[in-house]
Amino acid sequence: EAAAGTGKTTCMVGRMLALIAKGKCGIDNLAAVTFTRKAAAELRMRFQSELRKAAEQAADSASRERFGEALMHLDQCFIGTIHSFCARLLRERPVEAEVDFVFEELDDDTDQEFRARAWREALAEWGASDNQVLGELLMLGLAPSALEEPFAQFAEYPDVAEWPVTSNPSFSVTEVVQALEEYVAHMRELLSILPSDPGTDKLIPQFRLLVRMARQSDLSDEAQLFRILEQFKPISSSFKVTQKVWPGKKEQALAEQDRWTEFHAKHAAPFVRYFRGKRHAAVIRAFQAAQVHYDRLRQASSRLNFQDLLLRAARLLRERPNVRRFFQRRYTHLLVDEFQDTDPIQAEVMLLLASEDMGVTDWRRCIPRPGSLFVVGDPKQSIYRFRRADIVTYNDVKRIIETTGGAVATLSANFRTERGIIEWVNNLFAPHFPLQATPQSPVYVPLAPGRTEALAGDLSGVLVLDLPADQTTGENLVKAEAERIAAFIRSALDNGCKVPRSRREVESGAPSEAQAGDFLIVTRGRKHLSAYAEALRRHGVPHEVTGGSALNDVEELRLLYIVLASAWRPDDPVALVGALRSELFGISDSDLYLFHRMGGTFDFRSGVPQGLDGELRRGIAEAFGRLNQYARWLRELPPAPCLERILEDLGLSARAAAHPGGNERAGGLLKAVELIRSAQGAILSTGDLLEKLGRLVDRVDLQDSLPASPSRARVVRVMNLHKVKGLEAPVVFLADPTGGGKDHPVEIHVDRAGDRTRGYLAVFSPPNRFGGKGSILAHPEDWERIENLEKSFLKAEEIRLLYVAATRAGGCLVITRRAKRPEENPWNFFSEVLGDAPPLPEASLPPRGPMDGEAIHPGEVKAAQADIAERWRKVLEPSYRVRAAKQVAALPRPQAETEGEHGVEWGELLHHLFERAMRDPKTDLRAEALELIEELDLSRDLLDPAMEIVQAVLKSDLWLRALRSPERYAEIPFTLRMDSLEDGGVAGILRGVIDLVFREGEGWVIVDYKSDSVADREWLKQKYRPQLMNYSRAWEQATGERVVEMGLYLTHLGEHLKME
């Protein structure tokens, strides 16, 4: 158990070196499992570096030889995430695992699309077949569309064996109806004497509402009865009577309040609980039925999501003893990092592989082989319960290790943080952890100072950033705080502020003066991350944001969506007007009105009236031309290449890059394209494409951005708390004093304490217009008990989150404090020990006052206008050319040969079928071919010839080579900058699409399909060599790896023509 800053990675590397040195295992028998890809990359780099040192410094020849051998075969050591490890097991034994030989891993975003699609398909099927499941939902007053998000959450827990449902058939609804009718009659009588203006009284308006609802409802319908009874809220500080407005004053007001409370407790609350439980049973049945659709979708596309990888690997090891024995011989020693964030399936995989008894199939009863399992973790940093991480699982594995002869070593010496902060952390957190471990929380292990200081620096210890009391609204607070932090960092960089440095940092070459990379800004949530990025940008401080939603705020993404919506819906004049008056085409409202008055039609397929002014006519004609082109691309191209073409044609990437913060802005735009590319299996139509983009634009699917050109320099890092674990910085700001103090409703509780995992789900309506949680629709009848149990886990995890936040700093921790409504500050927990903490020093920056006025001569104005006109002229002159790769160095076709009677459409048909077959081998290619033949206006007589060619290619040696490859890609577009194109030496951009590329051996193989009917092989090589050379050049630039083979596949001859 390694506490914060105690060197978990160092511990892992040391263990790996010791196993190699003592000959306990070979490098190919080691498997080191990490929590993230980034952690895996760091571990591999550290291990390689230490392995090289060990080989050079080994005292004896045997160790030196072992280290040298391990260094030579380092690539045979598995170092990666648990998901990639499980994927490796499945790919090695696909038959026994019952998975497709060529399965692909399903990323989170595409998996989300699959879940949404599965729910909609299930609804469509139920509606078409008059299914009882759908009828039951509707009868209970549930809108099926409102259950899409809850189903997605349900589907994230495939390991839950049971979702208990309860029913109370003895509940007397008749009694409730009778009591309600009596009470409503009483309300109706009272309303005649109650004031029309109740002032602050909350009960009188509720009486009016209930009388009206009861009059309009059929009380024999339980769903309508529920809508009435859920209006009975318990009396509280926000829902109470105002005695003075009642005719009978205090006596009457309190009597009515008591009657309301009694009715709520005796009738309303029990019925609401009963009916939500009844709904819950129906919802679970619907979700289990929709799960079949979801499983079918993944199976049909040969995709496995992250849970599939874990579950299938666990089942493979559990049910196939011979396979388990095979992998136990392969991976004799397992090392697992960040084990406090594991889930039960991950634990099962590890324990089954380490078990010494092949007959044991329950991982909780496995006894690990001596030395086979080494796990590193800190239960005080278990903070991913929302991602299925379960501290109960950590405790189970720890118990297994302790009771089967293993050892638990506790590391407490912190080498990251200076002594003052460590003492502060210990004093603060020790009282908030139990004296004895509980299922919710471990005991507190005090940190011991282990850092050796080399430079004291100007900043040290715990500082406070106090915000003024006159700023109370969340947005103003965040803006003011972000400005303070950004100005301080700018001042520190400009004035050579010294930060505390440990001896290790000094020895590694860290300067005493502050660098941008020395600062880390941590927020509790992700909502306001962009405010800190904007403030840093204004002050010219290099930075990067992780865990935010910068992609959703990219203006060019919104413009792209507007254009796509118009191109896809040519009959929608509103969409067209939106595109025309956007920044892309810039046609004013008055010009649009003039266009309409002159007889123009808001349909880009129509012509432009001749009588329009020349400039306006040209502008609208150009817009219509582009939209027609985009509509054609949407019909003909796959989603991602289509978006890339439209982005390039509109210049949106360049527009994004030209703005302040353009690197991240352009990178966000490109990431959006990659999200579409990765989700192609779930995007079956332009409508799906637009929906996906719309969810990004409307901030439904929040996505972080990425820099288009990553910086090699260290920068200020800005991230939310869940992204910060494992990171550190000399100076850390705990920022954003908003969003705290809220009691978030519990949605799910998973009980893994017994032999059978049980799940309990509460279903909420969609978020309200302010983004808050909707009302609760369904839950198990004993939800109050379950909710309180889950809250106890979440409360304990909140303490651990704050512990993680407090232990990131090396020398200085800055905590924001607000004067007004401190309970809304998520860092308010620290207030009890911040009383005497010194304040953050004010920034020392030169004043930026208003510029002095300056007289301008009229001649200077004219010169400036002329200069602007000249610059516009230069801007409008093409400075480069765009060419297709297939056009470069193309030879004329021999006179005796032709393209064939079907032309380019025939080639397009074949290319599309090859792409679909490579991406999804289970695709119904005949149906795809028939649909595309109709779209390309080809003869149906071509269906059989096309299928014959495709089937021949699918049986070829080349195709089988590609299928055997661990990495293969089809129809990959590229853009390559050329210093000189062939025609005149003008610089330009070369575009193309690589038909097929796959990894083989030490490099990559590139294949281009050709349907030419030319028999002259040498002529074909001469013609297409420049094109393939450009493909190879582009691929090598993109990957940094070598292309070892390139060639043509002649579809009409079934021949692979290699080129040198």
Secondary structure, 3 states (H helix, E strand, C coil): CECCCCCHHHHHHHHHHHHHHCCCCCHHHEEEEECCHHHHHHHHHHHHHHHHHHHHHCCCHHHHHHHHHHHHCHHHCEEEEHHHHHHHHHHHCHHHHCCCCCCEECCHHHHHHHHHHHHHHHHHHHHHHCCHHHHHHHHCCCCHHHHHHHHHHHHCCCCCCECCCCCCCCCCHHHHHHHHHHHHHHHHHHHCCCCCCCCCCCHHHHHHHHHHHHHHCCCCCHHHHHHHHCCCCCCECCECCCHHHCCCHHHHHHHHHHHHHHHHHHHHHHHHHHHHHHHHHHHHHHHHHHHHHHHHHHHHCCEECHHHHHHHHHHHHHHCHHHHHHHHHHCCEEEECCHHHCCHHHHHHHHHHHECCCCCCCHHHCCECCCCEEECCCHHHCCCHHHCCCHHHHHHHHHHHHHCCCCCCCECEECCCCHHHHHHHHHHHHHHCCCCCCCCCCCCCCCEECCCEEECCCCCEEEEEEECCCCCCHHHHHHHHHHHHHHHHHHHHHCCCECCEEHHHHHCCCCCECCHHHEEEEECCCCCHHHHHHHHHHCCCCEEEECCCHHHHCHHHHHHHHHHHHHHCCCCHHHHHHHHCCCCCCCCHHHHHHHHHCCCCCCCCCCCCCCCCHHHHHHHHHHHHHHHHHHHHHHHCCHHHHHHHHHHHHCHHHHHHHCCCHHHHHHHHHHHHHHHHHCCCCCCCHHHHHHHHHHHHCCCCCCCCCCCCCCCCCCEEEEEHHHCCCCCEEEEEEECCCCCCCCCCCCEEEECCCCCCEEEECEECCCCCCCCCCCEEECCCCHHHHHHHHHHHHHHHHHHHHHHHHCCEEEEEEEEEECCCHHHCCCHHHHHHCCCCCECCCCCCCCCCCCCCCCCCHHHHHHHHHHHHHHHHHHHCCCCEEEEHHHCCCCCCCCCCCCCCCHHHHHHHHHHHHHHHHHCCCCCHHHHHHHHHHHCCCCHHHHHHHHHHHHHHHCCHHHHHHHHCCCEEEEEEEEEEECCCCCCCCCEEEEEEEEEEEEECCEEEEEEEECCCCCCHHHHHHHHHHHHHHHHHHHHHHHCCCEEEEEEEECCCCEEEEEC
